[in-house]
C-alpha cells in the first residue's frame, strides 16, 4: 500500500444510486414483520428488501388493496 495517492487525475463520477430509494418510517403490525422475517430466513434476503420487492410488484401490476371495514357494535 502506498503512503500517498494522487487523486488529482481522477474523473468525477456521479452516484448512480441517488434518488433510487427513499427512506421513510412506517408502522407495521408484528404479524407482517414476522411473516416477512420468516421468508427472509428461508431466502437469505433481508426482510425489509422483501417488503420493498412485494410492494414494488404490487405497484407494477397496479394491484389495489381490497379493504372491507367492519363497523364495531356499540358498547
Buried (B, 14 or more C-beta within 10 A) or exposed (E): EEEEEEEEEEEEEEEEEEEEEEEEEEEEEEEEEEBBEEBBEEEEEEBEEBBEEEEEEEEEEEEEEEEEEEEEEEE
